[in-house]
Amino acid sequence: MTIDRLGRLLEFLKNEPNDPFLKYALATEYLRLNNTEEALRFYLDLVDKHTDYIGTYYHLGKLYEQLERQNDALKTYEQGIEIAKRIKDQHALSELLGVYNSLQDEMED
């Protein structure tokens, strides 16, 4: 079933190659399949080409944390915080500030 979902998403992407929602869905699906390399590739594409797709920053940061790349996670959260402020998304801003502060606290201990 999961492979079918992945296949369908990839097929949709062929028809809509610039759709940020499809890229985000693919990154999420690759994470579920424990394919962090492909998930990272899609998240980085989103950050590069769809900077205002705010949910990316939280999940990319968490992936970096999972990969033990804490400095990359902090930079990603910082980027997301700035964008959330710019687009006035208070919910995303609150979440990003929370994970940013939590990771900073962990790194200081």
ABEGO torsion letter per residue (X at the ends): XAAAAAAAAAAAAAABAABAAAAAAAAAAAAAAGBAAAAAAAAAAAAAABAABAAAAAAAAAAAAAAGBAAAAAAAAAAAAAAAAAAGBAAAAAAAAAAAAAAAAAAAX
